Amino acid sequence: MADVEANAPGETILTRDAALLRDTVREAGALAQSMFRTELKTWTKGASSPVSEADIAVNDLLETRLRGATPDYGWLSEESADDAARLSRRLTWIVDPIDGTRNYLNGHEDWCVSVALVEETAPVLAAVFAPVSGEFFFAARGQGTTLNGAAVQASPGSTLDFSRVAGPKPMVERLNGSGGEIKLHPRIGSLALRLCRVAHGALDAAFAGGNSHDWDLAAADLIVQEADGRMSDLSGEPILYNRREVAHGVLVAAGRDRHAGIVAHFRNRPLA
């Protein structure tokens, strides 16, 4: 992303938007936490996706702050009507106001606010904030990933400890060459948070099961990549964002060497 001049002397678009993103996501997380475990109006969209007034309130805050400061950028959010104008914008915000809404409504702690700034089809800034656990992940392209301000790295190596691999059970079990019983990592209901936990070595690998969208993935993708990890589909192809179709198939995130081994495994044993 070009570091073109912004308004203040010595400021660039990248540094300006990074500060805007940090502050806005923290504010959005605080709003979501203030409504957590309270009586909320809820409804269902599509076949079975829950939505609450908290999702909408957080989405409104994010849109007001981010679009207000960057009116020329595109906008793609799980809780906003899609506007095809985003497809012609060089820079687009991709937003999940509350990733893990079902967990949020059930009073569970694994949910987060997830926001990325995408240039063309690749994320260049990312923030994921889990207010209950206090995890604030941030990444800028070419500048690494931090967790609560400290630099983090994905766990090195290529071996698999299945207790440190998260995702749909059938996907994880397909990695088990021995066929014996394996101990699986407890389920993490927020996909963005599941993927981000690869970035600081809490998990060795994480899968997305095939019904994910840009807003679930874009921020976590950059956070993993900047932590010396990789995130891709099972053939190793990178994920492209802000296209007309925003749904994605099965994906995997892991440290560089482990990711290569998992991709090789599935190339030899493709999904039916």
Disulfide bonds with the S-S distance in Angstrom:
none
